[in-house]
């Protein structure tokens, strides 16, 4: 079984600790890290990761979230937040821009009430 390729985004002790922790597991391969999403380009990646982890120590969405979704729309993102002891997983899917597709996507989403 091949390892899941992970790329870490963050410039903190928390992101360094995550890198060391995850690097201990044989089912995880750390491809690298960057201090922020602006520093990541296709050329800077040895391989396309299976997931990006945004390691933050603040109680808010990292500003890199939108930039990573734009650059790598088919790669899942995990926001690991130290203060909340929480993980948020984001995935993105691209659909054709037809009205039928928009209606189909909307009606397939769970209702919030």
Secondary structure, DSSP 8 states (H G I E B T S, - for coil): ---EEEEEE--SHHHHHHHHHHTT-TTEEEEEEESSGGG--GGG-SS--SEEEEEE-SSS--THHHHHHHH-TTSEEEEEETTTTEEEEE--------HHHHHHHHHHS----
